Amino acid sequence: MSIDQVLSVSLSGHPGRIASIRYKTGDTRVIALHGWLDNALSFAPMAAYLVGLDLVCLDFPGHGKSPPRPAAARYHFDDYVFDVLAAADALGWARFHLIAHSLGGAVASVLAAACPERIESLSVIEGLGPLSAPPDRTAAGWRKAVLASHQRPRRVHAEREQAIDARTRNSDLPRAAAELLAERGLESVEGGWQWAHDLRLTWPSTQRYTEPQVLDLLSHIEAPTLCVLAEPRSRVVPDGLVERRIAALAQSRLMAVNGGHHVHMQAPQVVAKAIMEQLRDFA
């Protein structure tokens, strides 16, 4: 059974809320982190196979049912790490496992490196470490961010189905997965339907880690790490990149599963089985 839960947290020193879906079938403490523009329902297909856990699937700020960041704020990647820690503190969890997809996997990787005393194991799906860029692309990144960081009209789709079609266009996101995410991500407005995520989430980042910085972070992860990749390799995870990153980990296991970038929603039983083995080995 799942329950919607709102956690009262301190975000950047200010009172805030983080929405979540909680599946409690046991006592093993697990926090699940979704991908960019997704929401906590990303993990619903796996939930039935993740037995014996106290599984809390968060909505990152500006996603799902979590409120957006304050009007003057940007969505800096690093802030998500503090959001997760605030949620864990609100739950009263000193130590916990992490399951994470895409953006969530990048956040979980940094969190595991920064707070090794709190993370018991790490299971990432299509997302080991944050995005990186060469140092000589710093000015170009800033120029892109300045040009694109502005408010624009939010697209309203006349029909709900059209909004879901837009989410799958130019993506390998399966239709069924988009329909599930829509249950928590779409809202009815005058004139039709719109995706409710904060549009500032689509603004380009002003900063990227360099790849040596990412490798340093990964080398300081003490928790045993499972990395699940889509097969064939998705465009989100270039050939060679993850192999170099996995080599930096102290304890790692790599698994390939047939599917796309949202492989955990396409093959939930297979991915959940691997995660449960990870949790049993290192709980």
N, C-alpha and C positions, 0 to 999 in steps of 0.2 A: 504494500500500500504506500502511496506517495502523499506527501502533504506539502502545500505551499507554506513557506516560512519566511519571515522578514527578520533579518538580524539588525539590531541597533548597534552601530559601529562608530568609531572615530576615524574619519577619513581626512588625512592631512591636518589633523588637529581640530576638525570641525565635526559636529554630530552629523551622522548620515545613516542611510539604510542600504542594505544589500539584500535583494530578493534571492530566494533559493527554492529548490525542490529537494525534499529530504525523503530518502527511502531507507527505512530502518528495519532490517531483518536480523541484526546482530550487533555486536559491540566493536568490531574493527573500524576504527575511525578513518574515514576517507573523504577528502575534498576533491571535487571534480571541476575542471576549468575548461570552458568551451572555447571555440575559435572565434575569429573576428566576424562580427555581424551575425553570429549565431546566438544561442541562448541555452539555458539549462536543459531544455528538452533534447538537446543534442545527445544526451546520454540515456534518454528514455528507452530506446531499443535494447540497450545492454542491461538495463536495470533488473529485468527478470532473471538474468543469468549471474548477477553479482550478488550472491546469497551470503548471508552471515555478516553483512556490513552495516555500519551506520554511515550511509552515503549521502553527502550534502553536495548538491550540484548548484553552483553559484551562477547568478546572472551578473556579469561584470557591469560596472556603472555604465549607463547609457544603452544597455542591452536588455532585452526581455522586459521584466517588470522592475528592474532596478532604476532608480531615478538617474537623470543625467548629472554630470559634474556641474558645478556652479557656472554661471554665465561667462565669467571672465577666464575660465580654465581651458586648457587644452588637454587632450588625451595622450599624455606622455606614457610611453611603454613602462618605464620604471615604476610609475604610480600603481600599476596593477599588482605589483609585488606587495606593496603596503596594504592594498585592498584585501588581498587574501590573508595576510597576517591579521588584519583587523577582524575579518570574519572568523578566523580560527580562535582569536582571543574572545570574541563574543560567544562562541560555542564553549569556551572553557577548555580548549584542547591545546595542551602543551606540545604533544607529538601526534603526528597523523601521517597517513599515506596520501599521495597525490596521483590522480588520474587526469590527464590533460590532452587536449587536441589542438593542434595548429598554434594559434596565438597563445592559447592556454598552456601548451607545451613549452613555448618559449618563456612564459612567465614562471612556470613551475621549475624550469631548469635554473633560472636565476635565483629563485627562492631557495632551492635545494643547495645551491652554492653559497648563498649568503647566510643561511640558517641551518647548517647541517645537523645541529642538535635537535631540530624540530621535525625533520622529515625522515620517516622510517623506510619508505620506498618510493620510487618514482616510476610511473608508467606513462610514457608519452606516445601519442599517436600523430604521426606526420608533423612533428614539431619539436625538434631537439635543439635548444638554444635559440636566441633571438636572431632576427635578420641582421646582416652585416653589410658593410660597404667599404670600399677602399678609402683611405684617408684623403686621397686627392679628389674625391667626389663630395667633400664636405660643403664647399661653396655652392656647387650645383644643387645639392640637396636643399640647402637653405633657400635658394632662388625659387625652386619648385614649390617649397612650402609656402613662401610668401605670396606667390602668384595664385595658389589654389586655396588658401585659407580664408574663405569668405562665405557668408551665408548665401544660400540660394533657395529658390522655391522648392518645396518638397513635392515629388511627383505623386499625384493621386491617380489611382487606377479605377476605372469605372466598375470593373468586376473583380471580385476576390481572386478568381482564377487567373486573371491577367497579372495581378500582383505576384502570384506564385510563379507564373511563367517568367516574369522579369527577374526573379531571384535565381532561376536556373539557366537563364540565357548566358552564353559564353562561359559556362561553368560545367564541371562534371558532377555537380550536386544532383542526385537523383530526385525525381519528382516527388516520390513518397517522403523523402527526407525534408524537402522544402515544405511540403504540406504540414509535416509535424512541427517544424520550426515556426511556421505561420501561426500555429495555435497560440504561441506566446509572443510572436513578433509583429503580427499584423493588427491594425486597429481600423475600425469603421469611422469614417469622417464624412463631412458633407461632400457629396459628389462621388463617393466611392470608398476605396481602401488605400491605406498607405502603410509602408513599413515604419515602425515606430522608433527604430534606433536613432540615437542622436546623430545628426548629419555631420557633426564635428569629427566623428569617428572616421570619416572618409577623407579628412584633410591629411595631406602628406606629413610624415614626421620631419621635424627639423634636425634630428640627429639619428645616427646609426652607430652601433658598435663596430669596431674593426674585427676582422676574423681572428687575429691573435688575441684580442680581448675576450671573444666568445670562447676560444679554446682554453684560456686561463680560467674562465668561470667553470667550464665543464670539468676541468682537471681538479677542481676543488669540491665537486659533488662527492659526498661520502656514501650516500644512499645507493643501494643496488638499483640499477636502472634498466627498465624494459623499453625498447624503442620499436614501435610497430609502424611499418611503412606499407603503402599501397603497392600492389603489383598488378600491372606494370607501373613503374615509378611515375608519380604525378609531377606535373610541372612546378608544383610548389617546392619540391625537394629535388634539386638538381643532382645528377650523377656525381659521385665523388665527395660531395659536401658532407653528407651525413656519415659516410665512412670515416672521414678525417675527424669528425666530431666524436663519433663513438670511440675511436682510438684514444681520445683524450680522457675517457671515463675510467675510473678505477674498477667498477663492477658493472658490466653491461651485458645485455642480451638483445640481439636483433632478430626481428621476425617480419617476414613479408606475407601479406594477405591479399588475395585477389579483390580488387575494388579500386575506387577512386580516392580523392583526398578525404572524403567523409567515410572512409572504409569502416569505421566503427558503427555507422548507421546502416551500412550495406551488409556487413557480415558481423552482426552484433554478437552472435553466439561464439564465433571463432575468436574474436578479439577478447571477449569477456573471459573465455576459458584461459587464455594466456595470462590475463591480468590476475585471475584468481590463483593461478599457479605461482605467480610472482608474489602475491600477498601471503599465500601459505608458506612459501619458502622463507620469507623475510619478516613475517609478522612478529 
